[in-house]
């Protein structure tokens, strides 16, 4: 069972953990978007390449 505790900003480790807690989801979102972008780019390149072969 988790216990809620206030953040003590006088302890440097608490500030670092707060920063990690706030940044990791944003980094995961960016990685996911980048991965989706790569997949779409690959799909369109492959589709364009295969459509030129069928002509």
C-alpha positions in Angstrom: 0.0 0.0 0.0 1.4 3.4 -1.0 1.7 6.2 1.5 1.3 9.8 0.2 4.1 12.0 1.4 4.7 15.7 0.7 7.8 16.5 -1.3 10.6 17.9 0.8 12.4 20.3 -1.6 15.3 20.8 0.9 16.4 17.2 0.0 18.2 17.3 -3.5 17.2 13.7 -4.2 13.5 14.5 -3.9 13.8 17.3 -6.4 15.6 14.9 -8.9 13.0 12.2 -8.4 10.2 14.8 -9.0 12.0 15.9 -12.2 12.2 12.2 -13.4 8.6 11.6 -12.5 7.5 14.6 -14.6 9.8 14.0 -17.6 9.6 10.3 -18.3 6.0 10.3 -19.6 6.8 13.2 -22.0 9.9 11.3 -23.2 7.8 8.2 -23.8 5.2 10.2 -25.8 8.0 11.7 -27.9 9.5 8.3 -28.5 6.1 6.9 -29.5 5.4 9.7 -31.9 8.8 9.3 -33.4 8.3 5.6 -33.8 4.9 6.2 -35.4 6.5 8.8 -37.8 9.1 6.3 -38.8 6.5 3.6 -39.4 4.4 5.9 -41.6 7.4 7.1 -43.5 8.5 3.6 -44.2 5.0 2.6 -45.3 4.7 5.5 -47.7 8.2 4.9 -49.1 7.5 1.2 -49.5 4.1 1.8 -51.0 5.5 4.4 -53.5 8.3 2.0 -54.4 6.0 -1.0 -55.0 3.6 1.1 -57.0 6.4 2.1 -59.4 7.3 -1.6 -59.8 3.7 -2.5 -60.8 3.6 0.1 -63.6 
